[in-house]
Amino acid sequence: MTVLANILIAVVAILHVGFLALEMFFWDHPFGRKRFGMTPEYSRASASLAANQGLYNGFIAAGLIWGLLSGEFSIKLFFLICVLIAGIFGGFTARRSILYIQALPALLGLILLYLSR
């Protein structure tokens, strides 16, 4: 069960590295505009906000990787809870798909983490 939990935690970390890249580097590019359905004007105007959000996603990824490398239950737990809360908030305030893309993998990771204990 520990291996499955760690695999899912790694997937969540990789997703957050992807979010970092989208928000920090591709927000104001054709790929990012297409992914988020934005006009060039909107993406240009909101690029600094997205970059800030991307940086936070990078910190989440770093924390999850730290938890995996250290093997510390509490570090994994803390960062998965952060992802879950952010995913729930984003799902209700931004896009419902965030519930499935961000919150659900974190919730499954938490369940597997507890089952592996």
Backbone as CSV, one residue per row, in Angstrom:
resi,resn,N_x,N_y,N_z,CA_x,CA_y,CA_z,C_x,C_y,C_z
1,MET,0.815,-1.196,0.000,0.000,0.000,0.000,0.863,1.266,0.000
2,THR,2.001,1.204,0.676,2.906,2.354,0.718,3.387,2.724,-0.677
3,VAL,3.691,1.720,-1.484,4.160,1.986,-2.848,3.069,2.687,-3.650
4,LEU,1.831,2.228,-3.532,0.721,2.864,-4.252,0.521,4.308,-3.787
5,ALA,0.596,4.521,-2.482,0.457,5.879,-1.951,1.555,6.778,-2.500
6,ASN,2.782,6.291,-2.493,3.896,7.100,-2.991,3.782,7.367,-4.488
7,ILE,3.279,6.402,-5.236,3.081,6.622,-6.674,2.051,7.717,-6.897
8,LEU,0.962,7.661,-6.157,-0.072,8.685,-6.314,0.425,10.057,-5.849
9,ILE,1.194,10.092,-4.788,1.776,11.357,-4.322,2.716,11.908,-5.397
10,ALA,3.480,11.049,-6.034,4.361,11.479,-7.121,3.549,12.029,-8.292
11,VAL,2.427,11.402,-8.601,1.557,11.895,-9.673,1.035,13.293,-9.330
12,VAL,0.617,13.485,-8.085,0.133,14.795,-7.651,1.256,15.829,-7.763
13,ALA,2.464,15.454,-7.375,3.609,16.373,-7.490,3.871,16.724,-8.953
14,ILE,3.830,15.738,-9.823,4.057,15.982,-11.256,2.973,16.889,-11.824
15,LEU,1.723,16.671,-11.418,0.644,17.560,-11.855,0.944,19.005,-11.465
16,HIS,1.456,19.186,-10.252,1.725,20.551,-9.795,2.928,21.176,-10.487
17,VAL,3.874,20.375,-10.891,4.960,20.904,-11.721,4.377,21.349,-13.068
18,GLY,3.438,20.567,-13.583,2.760,20.958,-14.824,1.964,22.241,-14.667
19,PHE,1.256,22.383,-13.540,0.514,23.620,-13.290,1.473,24.805,-13.215
20,LEU,2.615,24.597,-12.561,3.634,25.645,-12.486,4.035,26.072,-13.892
21,ALA,4.334,25.127,-14.752,4.772,25.449,-16.112,3.680,26.188,-16.882
22,LEU,2.460,25.700,-16.803,1.357,26.366,-17.512,1.164,27.798,-17.034
23,GLU,1.161,27.987,-15.729,0.840,29.293,-15.174,2.009,30.270,-15.227
24,MET,3.226,29.780,-15.093,4.374,30.689,-15.074,4.949,30.946,-16.461
25,PHE,4.921,29.963,-17.331,5.648,30.081,-18.592,4.772,30.052,-19.844
26,PHE,3.586,29.459,-19.756,2.764,29.313,-20.955,1.425,30.046,-20.881
27,TRP,1.192,30.774,-19.820,-0.079,31.477,-19.644,-0.360,32.429,-20.802
28,ASP,0.630,33.221,-21.165,0.457,34.237,-22.207,1.015,33.767,-23.551
29,HIS,0.884,32.496,-23.831,1.302,31.902,-25.101,0.107,31.164,-25.695
30,PRO,0.143,30.879,-26.975,-1.000,30.197,-27.609,-1.428,28.919,-26.889
31,PHE,-0.479,28.117,-26.409,-0.829,26.871,-25.722,-1.640,27.151,-24.457
32,GLY,-1.169,28.088,-23.648,-1.869,28.430,-22.412,-3.219,29.064,-22.678
33,ARG,-3.269,29.970,-23.668,-4.551,30.601,-23.991,-5.568,29.572,-24.452
34,LYS,-5.123,28.610,-25.263,-6.036,27.566,-25.735,-6.481,26.678,-24.570
35,ARG,-5.550,26.298,-23.714,-5.848,25.415,-22.582,-6.878,26.029,-21.641
36,PHE,-6.764,27.348,-21.405,-7.646,28.018,-20.461,-8.744,28.836,-21.141
37,GLY,-8.802,28.809,-22.478,-9.851,29.517,-23.200,-9.809,31.023,-23.004
38,MET,-8.617,31.613,-23.144,-8.452,33.048,-22.898,-8.147,33.798,-24.185
39,THR,-8.481,35.051,-24.180,-8.072,35.932,-25.268,-6.645,36.399,-24.991
40,PRO,-5.928,36.847,-26.023,-4.584,37.385,-25.786,-4.584,38.553,-24.798
41,GLU,-5.627,39.383,-24.859,-5.700,40.525,-23.950,-5.844,40.079,-22.499
42,TYR,-6.707,39.102,-22.289,-6.919,38.606,-20.922,-5.665,37.909,-20.393
43,SER,-5.046,37.076,-21.210,-3.853,36.365,-20.732,-2.718,37.338,-20.434
44,ARG,-2.583,38.359,-21.244,-1.537,39.354,-21.003,-1.817,40.111,-19.706
45,ALA,-3.076,40.494,-19.495,-3.444,41.274,-18.303,-3.330,40.459,-17.016
46,SER,-3.519,39.159,-17.098,-3.518,38.329,-15.892,-2.248,37.499,-15.725
47,ALA,-1.261,37.706,-16.573,-0.048,36.874,-16.552,0.694,36.933,-15.225
48,SER,0.791,38.102,-14.614,1.538,38.179,-13.350,0.785,37.458,-12.226
49,LEU,-0.533,37.514,-12.243,-1.317,36.773,-11.241,-1.137,35.271,-11.433
50,ALA,-1.176,34.837,-12.680,-1.006,33.406,-12.971,0.390,32.938,-12.578
51,ALA,1.404,33.764,-12.830,2.772,33.388,-12.465,2.902,33.213,-10.958
52,ASN,2.262,34.093,-10.206,2.273,33.971,-8.748,1.599,32.669,-8.311
53,GLN,0.484,32.358,-8.935,-0.225,31.116,-8.641,0.635,29.907,-9.005
54,GLY,1.331,30.002,-10.128,2.224,28.921,-10.550,3.351,28.697,-9.559
55,LEU,3.867,29.778,-8.998,4.932,29.656,-8.008,4.442,28.872,-6.793
56,TYR,3.231,29.157,-6.342,2.670,28.418,-5.213,2.512,26.936,-5.555
57,ASN,2.098,26.638,-6.781,2.008,25.239,-7.194,3.378,24.570,-7.178
58,GLY,4.415,25.322,-7.502,5.772,24.795,-7.418,6.164,24.461,-5.987
59,PHE,5.751,25.311,-5.057,6.036,25.028,-3.649,5.316,23.766,-3.181
60,ILE,4.094,23.584,-3.647,3.344,22.363,-3.309,4.082,21.144,-3.859
61,ALA,4.507,21.219,-5.113,5.250,20.101,-5.717,6.528,19.825,-4.928
62,ALA,7.244,20.876,-4.556,8.481,20.702,-3.789,8.202,20.031,-2.449
63,GLY,7.124,20.419,-1.791,6.773,19.802,-0.514,6.420,18.334,-0.659
64,LEU,5.686,17.998,-1.700,5.345,16.594,-1.927,6.587,15.769,-2.240
65,ILE,7.483,16.328,-3.029,8.739,15.630,-3.349,9.578,15.475,-2.085
66,TRP,9.617,16.504,-1.267,10.323,16.434,0.020,9.747,15.295,0.860
67,GLY,8.430,15.216,0.924,7.798,14.135,1.678,8.163,12.764,1.133
68,LEU,8.193,12.633,-0.185,8.561,11.346,-0.784,10.015,10.985,-0.482
69,LEU,10.908,11.966,-0.609,12.330,11.697,-0.376,12.641,11.412,1.086
70,SER,11.942,12.102,1.976,12.194,11.915,3.404,11.452,10.697,3.961
71,GLY,10.357,10.345,3.302,9.531,9.251,3.806,8.667,9.647,4.985
72,GLU,8.659,10.908,5.335,7.915,11.394,6.500,6.417,11.472,6.227
73,PHE,5.665,10.731,6.995,4.206,10.713,6.883,3.632,12.118,7.032
74,SER,4.076,12.859,8.045,3.485,14.164,8.347,3.710,15.178,7.233
75,ILE,4.840,15.105,6.549,5.101,16.028,5.438,4.175,15.704,4.268
76,LYS,4.056,14.432,3.949,3.142,14.022,2.878,1.718,14.436,3.227
77,LEU,1.317,14.190,4.463,-0.028,14.516,4.921,-0.308,16.007,4.779
78,PHE,0.600,16.833,5.275,0.412,18.280,5.234,0.224,18.775,3.804
79,PHE,1.111,18.378,2.897,1.032,18.901,1.536,-0.150,18.327,0.753
80,LEU,-0.528,17.086,1.019,-1.733,16.554,0.370,-2.983,17.286,0.861
81,ILE,-3.024,17.618,2.142,-4.160,18.387,2.666,-4.195,19.769,2.019
82,CYS,-3.032,20.393,1.850,-2.975,21.692,1.167,-3.539,21.589,-0.243
83,VAL,-3.149,20.548,-0.966,-3.643,20.343,-2.334,-5.150,20.124,-2.318
84,LEU,-5.626,19.308,-1.399,-7.059,19.024,-1.320,-7.853,20.301,-1.060
85,ILE,-7.415,21.101,-0.111,-8.126,22.348,0.205,-8.092,23.295,-0.986
86,ALA,-6.928,23.445,-1.611,-6.822,24.316,-2.782,-7.702,23.809,-3.925
87,GLY,-7.746,22.498,-4.104,-8.567,21.914,-5.157,-10.056,22.117,-4.912
88,ILE,-10.482,21.966,-3.686,-11.893,22.190,-3.352,-12.247,23.657,-3.554
89,PHE,-11.392,24.538,-3.066,-11.640,25.969,-3.220,-11.693,26.350,-4.704
90,GLY,-10.708,25.886,-5.466,-10.688,26.186,-6.899,-11.872,25.595,-7.635
91,GLY,-12.293,24.416,-7.220,-13.440,23.781,-7.850,-14.732,24.552,-7.658
92,PHE,-14.855,25.238,-6.533,-16.071,25.999,-6.272,-15.975,27.459,-6.673
93,THR,-14.758,27.980,-6.850,-14.623,29.405,-7.171,-14.131,29.668,-8.590
94,ALA,-13.466,28.709,-9.215,-12.905,28.950,-10.548,-13.534,28.013,-11.586
95,ARG,-13.147,26.755,-11.550,-13.651,25.763,-12.506,-13.952,24.466,-11.773
96,ARG,-15.092,23.898,-12.079,-15.478,22.638,-11.437,-14.473,21.533,-11.745
97,SER,-13.828,21.566,-12.905,-12.876,20.517,-13.281,-11.698,20.426,-12.320
98,ILE,-11.428,21.489,-11.590,-10.331,21.470,-10.622,-10.599,20.429,-9.529
99,LEU,-11.868,20.195,-9.230,-12.206,19.162,-8.249,-11.674,17.800,-8.677
100,TYR,-11.749,17.516,-9.968,-11.337,16.210,-10.482,-9.850,16.150,-10.794
101,ILE,-9.303,17.261,-11.244,-7.894,17.282,-11.653,-6.959,17.425,-10.459
102,GLN,-7.366,18.198,-9.465,-6.486,18.495,-8.338,-6.963,17.861,-7.030
103,ALA,-8.215,18.071,-6.677,-8.694,17.609,-5.365,-8.830,16.087,-5.286
104,LEU,-9.379,15.461,-6.316,-9.592,14.019,-6.280,-8.291,13.224,-6.146
105,PRO,-7.251,13.524,-6.948,-5.989,12.789,-6.743,-5.414,12.993,-5.343
106,ALA,-5.541,14.206,-4.800,-5.048,14.452,-3.435,-5.838,13.642,-2.420
107,LEU,-7.155,13.587,-2.587,-7.983,12.805,-1.678,-7.624,11.322,-1.748
108,LEU,-7.462,10.802,-2.950,-7.058,9.398,-3.098,-5.681,9.160,-2.484
109,GLY,-4.777,10.127,-2.656,-3.455,10.022,-2.041,-3.542,9.986,-0.527
110,LEU,-4.410,10.822,0.038,-4.597,10.820,1.493,-5.142,9.493,1.987
111,ILE,-6.105,8.964,1.274,-6.681,7.668,1.669,-5.610,6.585,1.637
112,LEU,-4.858,6.524,0.548,-3.799,5.509,0.446,-2.707,5.729,1.482
113,LEU,-2.397,6.995,1.755,-1.385,7.304,2.775,-1.827,6.757,4.133
114,TYR,-3.077,6.987,4.505,-3.576,6.477,5.781,-3.650,4.956,5.805
115,LEU,-4.035,4.353,4.689,-4.100,2.883,4.635,-2.716,2.241,4.711
116,SER,-1.703,2.989,4.315,-0.335,2.435,4.329,0.332,2.600,5.683
117,ARG,-0.294,3.297,6.555,0.289,3.584,7.871,0.295,2.401,8.773
